[in-house]
Amino acid sequence: MKAGRKPPPFSPGCIRIAWLHTTTQYSSLLEKITCLSFVTSSSTALPVDLKGTDGFPTKKGSEIEYEEEKGWDEETKEISERQVHFSSSVGAPKKQLMSQLLSRRKFANIQPPEKPLQAEEWKRLKDSFRTPEIFEEVMFNSMVKCNSPIDVAKSLLTHVANSNGDIAYSLLVKYLALCVQQGKTTEIRDVYDIMKIRFKILESGAYTLIIRGLSNSDQWRMALTLLEEVKKAMIPSRANYESCIIAASRHQEMNLAFELYHEMLAKDLVPTLDILQAFFDFSRGMKGAELQKELFGMLLYLRDNQIYPHKTFMQSIKQWFERKEPLCVSMRDAKGGQNQDGYSKVRSLCVQPMIINAVAKGEVSAVACWHSIPGGKWRGHLTNIKDSGQCPVCNHQLEDSNLTEEDYNNLRERIIRDVIHGTDTYRKTSPQRSCHSAAADLPQFCASSANKEEDAGFNSSGFLQADIEFEAFQTFVENRLPFDIVIDGLNVSHINPRKIQCENLCDAINCLAKQNVRLLVLGRKHMLSNSPNWKREIMKEMQSKADFFFAENISEDDAFLLYATLQSGKHCKFVTRDFLRDHKACLSDSVTRHLFRKWQRGHQIVVFPSAGGSRINFLPAFRYDCVVQTTGDTWHIPYKDVFEEKYSFHAPRKWLCIQQK
């Protein structure tokens, strides 16, 4: 590349973020790639599990609304696709762009060479490729997927640099991903040096890869420097903080790790379970009141955000509580007699009968024991909590899922004010629509009742407005209170795709009606159309067992569900597979959001099909609160066997009980 040469204003395949005129320096750095002597590798490029590499640790993280970070493949793919999007702004036809994207995916499984190639060999391979213009991108994607030897990738970069006089930003990132995957620290730094000279600012995907790669090396402190660099241009991602926190924890820099942890919380970034687990893993041999306070705070963070650790994380928590420290206990008092206090301590700490007997006979003068911290002996047991909420290990009664009368009334008022009215429910419900004014048609249009009471809520002009619809629903509910169970009819009707919708809903109603409870079903107007999915005879059967309210087809029915359930009283439950996360987010303060989650856990009945799909199963609401709980000398932590990336209401039935003896 000649000194002083300026690149074209824009060319597809290169993202010109901020061209620097220090091209001589850039050329010298580029020589680090182009002038390498390649050693033929005898290893075969075979597909590997990228999640198992050091550079790309297995994701664990949980689910309260955890927005999952993009992995290397998504980051590099995003760069490529964004690059094509940029090209379209200078006139590239859309069909050609789509063709390129489809070609990338079509050739994603191309097998890269097993050893470095010369320029002529790369040229022949490219010329034989069906879509030569994306050859390098497709080849690099395959190299990363197959974990190709790094010198094979270098030989392709050399060919590109010699042919084009430049290397596309996207190719550098893909090469960088391969270096990070293989822990090639020197190469990672070389690419970063090139990018620093070539571009003023890198995008987040490149920063994430570099920080991840360096944090897993002996140059991990450079990752902290890069994190500070990122802060000047953008808010660092959760993945950036995760890499730095785990690196600091691994090197026993716990104060630094906690500082970064609190910094990311202040930026409203949700820590992954990997981050939280690292603190418990790497502080196992450490002690101190401040450390204990921080780790207890993390357990309370799990509680406040309804996060369920997976089994591996749970074991880390258990081992931290049970971790041992050496302790030398003297068996002789000042006068040479037996130290009764020491004898009692050995009996409490030592489980080997031979040692205890030797101490009792006065045969030893001192015993080296191991004791757990903090604050005494902690012992953890895995268990299943009874339906009553009592722990079979320590007999402790877990917190009730019901709210106090005061909390319940406050929550009801806040939901009606902030969620139902505050989120423009009226505008989310239907716009003006004509309706039949004949009294006989009213039940079919708006509501249908098992006891056939008169329905209300229509204005004299025959038009149903959005706010009038909800007012009609309020009147309908108030005239029929209280209900025992409120059902999101449309949501439940989709539970089993093998059955028609009305059959799914009918199965659920029949099952719940056996409990001799009052049911309210929130339906939609199209359910009365006598269509293949909504047969009239089945609808009549259901209406004989439950009250129905039929809203407009585009109405926001979650607000109806919340209103009817809360107005019916503390005993009323609701049935839906919806997580109601949007409504929880509308609550302005953390205390009310916590009350909402607790109320939801104790009142939501989850419905799901059986394994064969022949019947519907119900997961009843918990009588006890399924969150981390503590009394000071006990901790109860619900956990799941495996990490569930998506938020789930299949609350765990397995618990870790930790007692302080």
Secondary structure, DSSP 8 states (H G I E B T S, - for coil): --TT----S-BTTB--S---S-HHHHHHHHHHHHT-------S------GGGSSSS-------SS------HHHHHHHHHHHHHHHHHTTT--HHHHHHHHHHHHHTTT----SS---HHHHHHHHHTSSSGGGHHHHHHHHHHHHT--HHHHHHHHHHHHHHHSS--HHHHHHHHHHHHHTT-HHHHHHHHHHHHHH-SS--HHHHHHHHHHHHTSTTHHHHHHHHHHHHHHS---HHHHHHHHHHHHHTT-HHHHHHHHHHHHHTT----HHHHHHHHHHTTT---HHHHHHHHHHHHHHHHTT---BHHHHHHHHHHHH-EEEEEEE-B-TTSSB-HHHHHHHHHH---HHHHHHHHTT--SEEEEEEE-SSS-EEEEEEE--TTSB-TTT--B--BSS--HHHHHHHHHHIIIIIIITTTHHHHS---EE---SGGGHHHHTEE-TT--------TTSEE-HHHHHHHHHHHHHTT---SEEEEHHHHHTS-TTS-HHHHHHHHHHHHHTT---EEEEEEGGGGS-BTTB-HHHHHHHHTTSEEEEE-TT--HHHHHHHHHHHH-TT-EEE-S---HHHHHTS-SHHHHHHHHHHHHHHEEEEEE-TTSSSEEEE---SB--S-EE-SSEEEEEEBSS--SS--S----EEEEEEE-
